[in-house]
Amino acid sequence: MLTRRNLLLGISALVATAPLPALAAKPKNFRLDSKFKPRTVRFKGYPVGTIVVDQRKHFLYLVTGRGRARRYGVGLGKAGLAFNGSATIGRKAKWPRWTPTANMIRRDPRRYKKYAGGLPGGINNPLGARALYLHRNGRDTLFRIHGTTEPWSIGRNVSSGCVRMINAHVEDLYERVRIGAKVVVI
């Protein structure tokens, strides 16, 4: 028989064993600023297919044609942790597995050490729905363009260095980008 006590104990057990609470910040009333919603804009200076990340404005541009780009709002790395320069998309993944880097574990072992073995893809995974892996000279840089479980971080510098996007937006980008595409972070 289901009693109030058993129901509360069951809910408490589920909450206590949830895989992500230590990673995600507490949910906030969130409304994405309209300037960070995807749109086509004028954009010059890069070949079609290039991804350009403007760190100062918190925008990612995918060059789609002569003088045009698809623009998305992004969250970026904290001071000193952001990726700079150029890379290529070396790999793409749907619902990717996430493993904190050694530097992340060293910086905040209480938060990340328990995930050293990795976290399977899914709705509680910090990489979100899709990931584009940045490579330089044929090697993984450990930086990603990926979805997020913290959509309120768009427009801010809060991550451990990666470029974060709303999950629906990174899914859209994922379908438009090919492996080998150039990425420039300015």
TORFIMAR-159781 format. One record per atom (N, C-alpha, C): x, y, z. Coordinates in steps of 0.001 Angstrom, whole numbers, padded with zeros to 6 digits. Each point is the difference from the previous one (the first is absolute). Layout:
residues N
[atom [X,Y,Z]],
...
This chain:
residues 186
[atom [000842,-001170,000000]],
[atom [-000842,001170,000000]],
[atom [000898,001247,000000]],
[atom [-000357,000952,-000838]],
[atom [000768,001228,-000102]],
[atom [-000469,000983,001067]],
[atom [000916,000322,000902]],
[atom [-000318,000966,001053]],
[atom [000741,001292,-000301]],
[atom [-000398,001052,000640]],
[atom [000661,001295,-000167]],
[atom [001483,-000129,000371]],
[atom [000267,-000705,001077]],
[atom [001377,-000188,000456]],
[atom [000835,-000723,-001058]],
[atom [-000515,-001086,-000568]],
[atom [000724,-000750,-001035]],
[atom [000213,000843,-001254]],
[atom [-001000,000789,-000350]],
[atom [000126,000869,-001158]],
[atom [001118,001021,000222]],
[atom [000012,000634,001162]],
[atom [001036,000985,000303]],
[atom [001381,-000634,000076]],
[atom [000099,-001186,000565]],
[atom [001285,-000701,000047]],
[atom [000481,-000344,-001407]],
[atom [-000921,-000433,-000854]],
[atom [000356,-000338,-001385]],
[atom [000488,001215,-000764]],
[atom [-000689,001117,000150]],
[atom [000419,001229,-000667]],
[atom [001352,000451,000528]],
[atom [000185,-000071,001308]],
[atom [001287,000380,000598]],
[atom [001132,-000860,-000551]],
[atom [-000235,-001286,-000149]],
[atom [001030,-000904,-000533]],
[atom [000339,000359,-001441]],
[atom [-001004,000317,-000805]],
[atom [000259,000394,-001383]],
[atom [000825,001275,-000069]],
[atom [-000368,000980,000789]],
[atom [000731,001265,000010]],
[atom [001432,-000209,000472]],
[atom [000187,-000814,000998]],
[atom [001335,-000230,000566]],
[atom [000927,-000707,-000982]],
[atom [-000559,-000776,-000929]],
[atom [000840,-000751,-000927]],
[atom [000059,000611,-001394]],
[atom [-000626,001141,-000206]],
[atom [000045,000649,-001313]],
[atom [001448,000306,-000355]],
[atom [000412,-000219,-001263]],
[atom [001401,000113,-000351]],
[atom [000556,001407,-000119]],
[atom [-000817,001042,-000105]],
[atom [000532,001289,-000371]],
[atom [-000031,001121,001021]],
[atom [-000681,-000058,001111]],
[atom [-000137,001184,000834]],
[atom [001287,000729,000320]],
[atom [001107,-000687,000092]],
[atom [001251,000678,000331]],
[atom [000530,000818,-001172]],
[atom [-000478,-000265,-001212]],
[atom [000507,000702,-001174]],
[atom [-000849,001195,-000385]],
[atom [-001291,-000172,-000072]],
[atom [-000869,001069,-000481]],
[atom [-000334,000967,001122]],
[atom [-000008,001262,-000346]],
[atom [-000432,001002,000965]],
[atom [-001501,-000150,000208]],
[atom [-000504,000578,001069]],
[atom [-001429,-000076,000256]],
[atom [-000749,000699,-001119]],
[atom [-001087,-000613,-000479]],
[atom [-000770,000623,-001078]],
[atom [-000483,001387,000407]],
[atom [000021,000898,-000981]],
[atom [-000478,001349,000211]],
[atom [-001175,000219,-000943]],
[atom [-000806,000992,000313]],
[atom [-001003,000397,-000977]],
[atom [000785,000529,-001185]],
[atom [-000094,-000688,-001112]],
[atom [000867,000294,-001123]],
[atom [-000799,000433,-001220]],
[atom [000454,001072,-000590]],
[atom [-000563,000465,-001272]],
[atom [001175,000488,-000834]],
[atom [000223,-000646,-001131]],
[atom [001128,000353,-000860]],
[atom [-000229,001377,-000608]],
[atom [000979,000892,000177]],
[atom [-000061,001325,-000603]],
[atom [-000131,-000191,-001513]],
[atom [-000900,000737,-000621]],
[atom [-000286,-000184,-001432]],
[atom [001239,000187,-000877]],
[atom [000975,000802,000441]],
[atom [001197,000186,-000821]],
[atom [000808,-001290,-000133]],
[atom [-000204,-000964,000906]],
[atom [000743,-001254,-000052]],
[atom [-000742,-001112,-000752]],
[atom [-001164,000300,-000536]],
[atom [-000735,-000997,-000794]],
[atom [000603,-000067,-001405]],
[atom [000021,-001200,-000607]],
[atom [000602,-000136,-001333]],
[atom [-000688,000891,-001034]],
[atom [000842,000575,-000862]],
[atom [-000532,000805,-001104]],
[atom [001073,000156,-001059]],
[atom [-000431,000343,-001191]],
[atom [000939,000265,-001083]],
[atom [000373,001478,000052]],
[atom [001305,000265,-000083]],
[atom [000512,001373,000092]],
[atom [001032,000233,-001103]],
[atom [000312,001274,-000231]],
[atom [001096,000352,-000906]],
[atom [001310,-000310,000708]],
[atom [000925,-000600,-000748]],
[atom [001280,-000378,000607]],
[atom [001004,-000208,-001120]],
[atom [001128,000685,000055]],
[atom [000999,-000072,-001069]],
[atom [001362,-000429,000539]],
[atom [000822,-000475,-000928]],
[atom [001397,-000211,000320]],
[atom [000445,-001444,000147]],
[atom [-000918,-000963,-000079]],
[atom [000386,-001402,000182]],
[atom [-000687,-000862,-001062]],
[atom [000643,-001098,-000386]],
[atom [-000600,-000890,-001001]],
[atom [-001251,-000720,000525]],
[atom [-000864,-000379,-000920]],
[atom [-001208,-000760,000337]],
[atom [000390,-001267,000755]],
[atom [-000745,-000308,001053]],
[atom [000252,-001190,000800]],
[atom [000858,000256,001226]],
[atom [000594,001178,000096]],
[atom [000847,000345,001146]],
[atom [-000876,000362,001194]],
[atom [000417,-000439,001179]],
[atom [-000641,000401,001252]],
[atom [000894,001051,000639]],
[atom [-000596,001144,000359]],
[atom [000740,001070,000659]],
[atom [-000671,000268,001342]],
[atom [000780,-000041,001071]],
[atom [-000515,000276,001340]],
[atom [000545,001358,000438]],
[atom [-000911,000925,000254]],
[atom [000362,001335,000481]],
[atom [-000154,-000012,001517]],
[atom [001124,-000104,000702]],
[atom [-000021,-000119,001460]],
[atom [-000549,001252,000682]],
[atom [000282,001155,-000559]],
[atom [-000437,001247,000635]],
[atom [-001529,000146,-000046]],
[atom [-000603,-000406,-001114]],
[atom [-001445,000165,-000169]],
[atom [-000812,-001240,000381]],
[atom [000665,-001125,000242]],
[atom [-000664,-001270,000327]],
[atom [-000884,-000499,-001145]],
[atom [000574,000051,-001222]],
[atom [-000699,-000520,-001172]],
[atom [000886,-001000,-000727]],
[atom [-000642,-001007,-000580]],
[atom [000641,-000944,-000901]],
[atom [-000652,000228,-001355]],
[atom [000829,000133,-001037]],
[atom [-000498,000204,-001357]],
[atom [000401,-001194,-000856]],
[atom [-000939,-000532,-000756]],
[atom [000297,-001001,-001019]],
[atom [-000190,000701,-001337]],
[atom [001097,000185,-000741]],
[atom [-000068,000705,-001277]],
[atom [-000754,-000885,-000996]],
[atom [-001105,000542,-000532]],
[atom [-000889,-000785,-000866]],
[atom [000026,000422,-001454]],
[atom [000501,001180,-000285]],
[atom [000025,000493,-001377]],
[atom [000748,001307,-000056]],
[atom [000047,000575,-001181]],
[atom [000714,001270,-000178]],
[atom [-000604,001076,000886]],
[atom [000774,000402,000993]],
[atom [-000438,001069,000875]],
[atom [-001111,-000369,000958]],
[atom [-000256,-001292,000204]],
[atom [-001089,-000450,000882]],
[atom [000505,-001083,000951]],
[atom [-000641,-000039,001176]],
[atom [000334,-001038,000980]],
[atom [-001224,-000277,000867]],
[atom [-000031,-001182,000546]],
[atom [-001001,-000369,001014]],
[atom [000654,000323,001337]],
[atom [-000663,000823,000814]],
[atom [000567,000442,001279]],
[atom [-000756,-000638,001158]],
[atom [000765,-000473,000996]],
[atom [-000541,-000625,001202]],
[atom [000636,000660,001222]],
[atom [-000737,000093,001095]],
[atom [000577,000436,001264]],
[atom [000720,-001154,000668]],
[atom [001086,000312,000713]],
[atom [000794,-001042,000653]],
[atom [000437,000439,001398]],
[atom [000320,-000983,000824]],
[atom [000693,000201,001265]],
[atom [001442,-000433,-000204]],
[atom [000910,000657,000682]],
[atom [001425,-000254,-000246]],
[atom [000754,-000286,001287]],
[atom [001280,-000258,-000152]],
[atom [000860,-000321,001135]],
[atom [000260,001185,000901]],
[atom [000200,-000305,001278]],
[atom [000397,001018,000973]],
[atom [001344,000580,-000415]],
[atom [000340,001145,000559]],
[atom [001288,000632,-000292]],
[atom [001137,-000997,000200]],
[atom [000853,-000099,-000988]],
[atom [001147,-000889,000085]],
[atom [-000286,-001432,-000419]],
[atom [-001268,-000326,-000248]],
[atom [-000325,-001378,-000361]],
[atom [-000514,-000140,-001428]],
[atom [-000259,001102,-000671]],
[atom [-000609,-000044,-001326]],
[atom [000985,-000436,-001078]],
[atom [-000526,-000644,-001019]],
[atom [000775,-000386,-001171]],
[atom [000241,001250,-000845]],
[atom [001182,000111,-000578]],
[atom [000333,001103,-000905]],
[atom [000653,-000550,-001244]],
[atom [-000129,000729,-001102]],
[atom [000673,-000367,-001232]],
[atom [-000895,-000775,-000936]],
[atom [000607,-000916,-000754]],
[atom [-000762,-000753,-000992]],
[atom [000146,-001498,000213]],
[atom [-000978,-000706,-000545]],
[atom [-000047,-001460,000102]],
[atom [-000864,-000506,-001149]],
[atom [-000190,-001294,-000034]],
[atom [-000954,-000587,-000942]],
[atom [-000929,-000926,000780]],
[atom [-001154,-000259,-000581]],
[atom [-000909,-000979,000596]],
[atom [000567,-001373,-000334]],
[atom [000489,-000706,001007]],
[atom [000627,-001297,-000200]],
[atom [-000944,-001167,000202]],
[atom [-001102,000263,000690]],
[atom [-000965,-001063,000297]],
[atom [-001311,000652,000397]],
[atom [-001094,-000706,-000236]],
[atom [-001328,000440,000427]],
[atom [-000661,-001162,000733]],
[atom [-000808,000318,001016]],
[atom [-000677,-001072,000743]],
[atom [-001384,000451,000445]],
[atom [-000952,-000936,-000093]],
[atom [-001343,000210,000534]],
[atom [-000028,-000588,001402]],
[atom [-000582,000734,000939]],
[atom [-000079,-000407,001406]],
[atom [001339,-000577,000461]],
[atom [001054,000828,-000057]],
[atom [001359,-000469,000289]],
[atom [000241,-000346,001463]],
[atom [000933,-000895,000194]],
[atom [000501,-000322,001338]],
[atom [000885,001156,000446]],
[atom [-000032,000329,001275]],
[atom [000811,001092,000539]],
[atom [000929,-000526,001080]],
[atom [001249,000441,-000066]],
[atom [000985,-000295,001028]],
[atom [000722,001300,000327]],
[atom [000020,000406,001268]],
[atom [000721,001231,000330]],
[atom [001488,-000172,-000291]],
[atom [000620,001093,-000399]],
[atom [001446,-000058,-000282]],
[atom [000764,-000090,001318]],
[atom [001264,-000376,-000109]],
[atom [000863,-000055,001192]],
[atom [000091,001377,000659]],
[atom [000051,001062,-000813]],
[atom [000048,001355,000564]],
[atom [-001267,000345,000767]],
[atom [-001156,-000418,-000513]],
[atom [-001261,000262,000703]],
[atom [000001,-000711,001349]],
[atom [000447,-001237,000007]],
[atom [000043,-000780,001251]],
[atom [000989,000637,000978]],
[atom [001126,000446,-000505]],
[atom [001004,000648,000852]],
[atom [-000538,001320,000583]],
[atom [-000701,000796,-000817]],
[atom [-000543,001288,000458]],
[atom [-001112,-000159,001027]],
[atom [-000840,-001029,-000180]],
[atom [-001161,-000165,000885]],
[atom [-000283,-001486,000221]],
[atom [000869,-000677,000766]],
[atom [-000158,-001455,000166]],
[atom [-001320,-000388,000652]],
[atom [-000494,000822,000898]],
[atom [-001260,-000330,000672]],
[atom [-001156,-000090,-000993]],
[atom [000035,000835,-001008]],
[atom [-001078,000030,-000991]],
[atom [000179,-001049,-001093]],
[atom [001245,-000221,-000453]],
[atom [000224,-000793,-001210]],
[atom [000604,-001385,000185]],
[atom [000699,-000269,001101]],
[atom [000730,-001266,000137]],
[atom [-000919,-001221,-000154]],
[atom [-001212,000078,000533]],
[atom [-000907,-001148,-000088]],
[atom [-000419,-000327,-001432]],
[atom [000256,000934,-000941]],
[atom [-000354,-000239,-001401]],
[atom [001233,-000338,-000843]],
[atom [001120,-000268,000639]],
[atom [001253,-000273,-000716]],
[atom [-000140,-001155,-000991]],
[atom [-000876,-000937,000278]],
[atom [-000231,-001125,-000908]],
[atom [-000961,000326,-001125]],
[atom [-000572,001193,000013]],
[atom [-000904,000428,-001063]],
[atom [-001460,-000089,000396]],
[atom [-000819,000676,-000747]],
[atom [-001444,000030,000193]],
[atom [-000649,-000278,-001345]],
[atom [-000849,-001014,-000095]],
[atom [-000626,-000321,-001288]],
[atom [-000820,001175,-000531]],
[atom [-000188,000029,-001306]],
[atom [-000828,001029,-000617]],
[atom [-001427,-000085,000514]],
[atom [-000692,001116,-000034]],
[atom [-001385,000061,000447]],
[atom [-000342,001391,000486]],
[atom [-001215,000169,000472]],
[atom [-000477,001341,000347]],
[atom [000736,000619,001180]],
[atom [000648,-000796,000827]],
[atom [000747,000533,001146]],
[atom [001492,000185,-000276]],
[atom [000416,-000268,-001218]],
[atom [001408,000100,-000359]],
[atom [000351,001447,-000330]],
[atom [001077,000557,000563]],
[atom [000378,001389,-000247]],
[atom [000258,000362,-001458]],
[atom [000286,-000985,-000858]],
[atom [000218,000305,-001417]],
[atom [-001311,000145,-000763]],
[atom [-001104,-000327,000629]],
[atom [-001285,000188,-000656]],
[atom [-000232,-000958,-001153]],
[atom [-000803,000454,-000955]],
[atom [-000498,-000845,-001076]],
[atom [001020,-000311,-001096]],
[atom [000929,000910,-000232]],
[atom [000981,-000184,-001078]],
[atom [001333,000606,000416]],
[atom [001067,-000509,-000613]],
[atom [001327,000568,000233]],
[atom [000788,-000002,-001305]],
[atom [000699,001095,-000225]],
[atom [000932,000141,-001113]],
[atom [001379,000127,000632]],
[atom [000881,-000933,-000293]],
[atom [001308,-000104,000651]],
[atom [001036,000811,-000774]],
[atom [000661,000928,000692]],
[atom [000993,000854,-000645]],
[atom [001361,-000676,000005]],
[atom [000574,-000103,-001188]],
[atom [001323,-000606,-000172]],
[atom [000952,001039,-000576]],
[atom [001264,-000144,000365]],
[atom [001056,000856,-000535]],
[atom [001166,-000903,-000338]],
[atom [000521,000123,-001198]],
[atom [001115,-000837,-000469]],
[atom [-000321,-001493,000147]],
[atom [-001252,-000355,-000264]],
[atom [-000417,-001404,000057]],
[atom [-000232,-000559,001386]],
[atom [000107,000835,001041]],
[atom [-000163,-000478,001378]],
[atom [-001162,000708,000677]],
[atom [-000702,-000721,000856]],
[atom [-001111,000547,000762]],
[atom [000522,001062,000969]],
[atom [-000601,001183,-000025]],
[atom [000405,001081,000904]],
[atom [-000665,-000119,001372]],
[atom [-000977,-000893,000131]],
[atom [-000840,-000174,001187]],
[atom [-001020,001132,000155]],
[atom [-000096,000877,-001008]],
[atom [-001036,001028,-000024]],
[atom [-001097,-000445,-000954]],
[atom [-001231,000413,000306]],
[atom [-001161,-000421,-000768]],
[atom [-000931,001177,-000245]],
[atom [-000797,-000117,-001049]],
[atom [-001209,000798,-000158]],
[atom [-001100,-000998,000323]],
[atom [-000799,000289,001013]],
[atom [-000959,-001017,000451]],
[atom [-001252,000621,000607]],
[atom [-000981,-000846,000262]],
[atom [-001219,000429,000680]],
[atom [000283,000230,001475]],
[atom [-001049,000327,000748]],
[atom [000198,000244,001425]],
[atom [-001237,-000363,000809]],
[atom [000236,-000374,001240]],
[atom [-001083,-000210,000962]],
[atom [-000277,001295,000762]],
[atom [000739,001057,-000323]],
[atom [-000139,001297,000664]],
[atom [-000260,001101,-001029]],
[atom [-001200,000023,-000586]],
[atom [-000270,000956,-001083]],
[atom [000136,001458,000414]],
[atom [-000136,000307,001282]],
[atom [000136,001378,000469]],
[atom [001444,000496,-000095]],
[atom [000948,-000899,-000315]],
[atom [001399,000412,-000124]],
[atom [000305,000630,-001363]],
[atom [-000950,-000032,-000924]],
[atom [000216,000607,-001313]],
[atom [000177,001512,000182]],
[atom [001044,000536,-000622]],
[atom [000302,001421,000127]],
[atom [000943,000314,001146]],
[atom [000522,-001046,000642]],
[atom [000891,000191,001156]],
[atom [001286,-000800,-000168]],
[atom [000974,000312,000842]],
[atom [001258,-000746,000047]],
[atom [-000016,-000828,001278]],
[atom [-000409,-001264,-000119]],
[atom [-000165,-000841,001187]],
[atom [000555,-001408,-000150]],
[atom [000305,-000423,-001203]],
[atom [000369,-001401,-000200]],
[atom [001480,-000237,000278]],
[atom [000402,-001255,-000122]],
[atom [001413,-000376,000163]],
[atom [000766,000149,-001305]],
[atom [-000536,000759,-000919]],
[atom [000723,000304,-001219]],
[atom [-000738,-000281,-001290]],
[atom [-000985,-000859,000035]],
[atom [-000723,-000354,-001217]],
[atom [-000985,001093,-000404]],
[atom [-000542,-000152,-001204]],
[atom [-001038,000879,-000520]],
[atom [-001329,-000708,000201]],
[atom [-000866,000588,000830]],
[atom [-001298,-000607,000323]],
[atom [-001107,000616,-000841]],
[atom [-000981,-000843,-000337]],
[atom [-001164,000472,-000751]],
[atom [-001267,-000630,000572]],
[atom [-001129,000640,-000240]],
[atom [-001295,-000606,000306]],
[atom [-000066,-001313,-000784]],
[atom [-000528,-001066,000582]],
[atom [-000008,-001303,-000667]],
[atom [-000634,000042,-001390]],
[atom [-001153,000645,-000149]],
[atom [-000645,000064,-001318]],
[atom [000884,000729,-001010]],
[atom [000760,000990,000466]],
[atom [000865,000765,-000897]],
[atom [001215,-000813,-000428]],
[atom [000595,-000757,000930]],
[atom [001158,-000820,-000385]],
[atom [-000446,-001155,-000901]],
[atom [-001220,-000480,000176]],
[atom [-000522,-001032,-000913]],
[atom [-000100,000558,-001411]],
[atom [-000473,001236,-000134]],
[atom [-000095,000656,-001300]],
[atom [001394,000181,-000609]],
[atom [000937,000516,000787]],
[atom [001372,000192,-000472]],
[atom [000622,-001324,-000429]],
[atom [-000196,-001028,000803]],
[atom [000558,-001336,-000253]],
[atom [-000374,-000493,-001399]],
[atom [-001250,000222,-000384]],
[atom [-000469,-000462,-001311]],
[atom [000576,000814,-001149]],
[atom [000440,001210,000263]],
[atom [000493,000903,-001044]],
[atom [001520,-000072,-000201]],
[atom [000727,-000564,000978]],
[atom [001463,000031,-000006]],
[atom [000565,-001356,-000400]],
[atom [001074,000049,-000766]],
[atom [000660,-001246,-000407]],
[atom [001277,-000197,000807]],
[atom [000419,-001238,000138]],
[atom [001305,-000286,000609]],
[atom [001064,000613,-000906]],
[atom [000961,000653,000608]],
[atom [001047,000685,-000755]],
[atom [-000244,001499,-000112]],
[atom [-001205,000463,000404]],
[atom [-000301,001429,-000074]],
[atom [000966,000783,000879]],
[atom [000376,001171,-000452]],
[atom [000912,000851,000748]],
[atom [-000779,000756,001076]],
[atom [000623,000137,001180]],
[atom [-000554,000769,001124]],
[atom [001013,001062,000358]],
[atom [-000455,001252,000100]],
[atom [000867,001110,000393]],
[atom [-000620,000664,001207]],
[atom [000761,000094,001076]],
[atom [-000470,000651,001222]],
[atom [000746,001336,000121]],
[atom [-000782,001085,-000027]],
[atom [000603,001348,000048]],
[atom [-000402,000731,001271]],
